[in-house]
Amino acid sequence: MIFLDHHTTGDGILAALQLIGTMLRTRKPLSELAGWMDVYPQRLINVRVKSKPEISTVPEIAEVIAQAEKELGEQGRVLVRYSGTENLCRVMVEGPTEEITLSHCSKIADRVKKVLG
């Protein structure tokens, strides 16, 4: 989980504190809150890269990401970011089905590998 008003990357302690805060505000147990969440299939592909230009400045990659986001609409999300410690680009896609999710994730990862690998 990423809470952009607190941090730009995921953080387990922050996520736990946010969850506890929600439980306190709503006065509901975690078992009840969990029923509100829709779980989508998720796929992560790590691609080894030679350089790390800003993703939005690479038209070939930005184009395939935009296409996936458009097709997924409100039924999924795309996150493409570099590892902070390795020469990797992490491509994560969530979607309505495993097949759709894997298809979009593979297309983006293949493009990243072709352009930056």
C-alpha positions in Angstrom: 0.0 0.0 0.0 1.2 3.5 -0.8 0.0 6.5 1.1 1.2 9.4 -1.1 0.3 12.0 1.5 2.8 10.3 3.9 5.4 8.6 1.7 6.2 7.8 -2.0 6.7 4.0 -1.5 5.1 1.2 0.4 6.0 1.0 4.1 4.7 -1.9 6.3 4.7 0.1 9.5 2.8 3.0 7.9 0.3 0.5 6.4 -0.2 -1.1 9.8 -0.7 2.3 11.5 -3.2 3.4 8.9 -5.1 0.2 9.3 -5.3 0.6 13.1 -6.4 4.2 12.6 -9.2 3.0 10.3 -10.3 0.4 12.9 -10.4 3.0 15.6 -12.2 5.6 13.5 -14.9 3.2 12.3 -15.0 1.1 15.5 -15.1 -2.0 13.4 -13.0 -5.2 13.8 -10.6 -6.1 11.0 -12.7 -9.1 10.1 -15.6 -6.7 9.2 -13.4 -4.2 7.3 -11.8 -7.0 5.2 -15.2 -7.7 3.7 -15.1 -4.2 2.0 -12.0 -4.9 0.0 -12.1 -6.3 -3.5 -9.1 -8.5 -4.3 -7.8 -8.5 -7.8 -5.2 -10.8 -9.4 -1.8 -9.2 -9.2 1.3 -9.9 -11.3 4.8 -8.5 -10.7 7.7 -8.9 -13.3 11.2 -7.6 -12.5 13.1 -6.5 -15.6 16.9 -6.0 -15.5 17.8 -2.7 -17.0 21.0 -0.9 -18.1 19.8 2.6 -17.3 17.0 4.2 -15.3 15.5 7.2 -17.2 12.3 8.7 -15.9 9.6 6.3 -17.2 7.4 9.1 -18.4 10.2 10.4 -20.6 10.5 7.1 -22.6 7.6 7.3 -25.1 7.8 3.6 -26.1 7.2 2.6 -22.5 4.8 5.4 -21.5 2.6 4.4 -24.5 2.2 0.7 -23.5 1.5 1.8 -19.9 -1.2 4.3 -21.0 -2.8 1.6 -23.2 -3.0 -0.9 -20.3 -4.4 1.8 -17.9 -7.0 2.8 -20.5 -8.1 -0.8 -21.0 -8.2 -1.6 -17.3 -10.1 1.5 -16.4 -11.4 1.3 -12.9 -10.9 -2.5 -12.8 -7.2 -2.4 -12.2 -4.0 -0.5 -11.9 -0.5 -0.3 -13.2 2.7 0.6 -11.3 6.0 0.7 -13.0 9.0 1.9 -11.0 12.7 1.3 -10.6 14.3 -0.6 -7.7 16.2 1.8 -5.4 19.0 -0.7 -4.9 19.2 -2.8 -8.1 19.2 -2.3 -11.8 15.7 -3.5 -12.0 12.4 -2.0 -13.3 9.4 -3.4 -11.4 6.3 -3.9 -13.4 3.1 -4.6 -11.4 -0.4 -4.9 -12.8 -3.6 -5.7 -11.0 -6.7 -6.5 -13.1 -10.1 -8.2 -13.2 -8.8 -11.6 -14.3 -5.5 -13.5 -14.1 -5.3 -13.7 -17.9 -5.8 -9.9 -18.5 -3.4 -9.1 -15.7 -0.7 -11.3 -17.0 -1.2 -10.1 -20.5 -0.8 -6.4 -19.6 2.1 -7.0 -17.3 4.0 -9.1 -19.9 3.4 -6.5 -22.6 4.8 -3.7 -20.4 7.8 -5.8 -19.2 8.6 -6.9 -22.7 8.7 -3.3 -23.8 10.9 -2.2 -20.9 13.3 -5.1 -21.7 13.4 -4.1 -25.4 14.0 -0.4 -24.7 16.1 -0.4 -21.5 17.4 -4.0 -21.1 
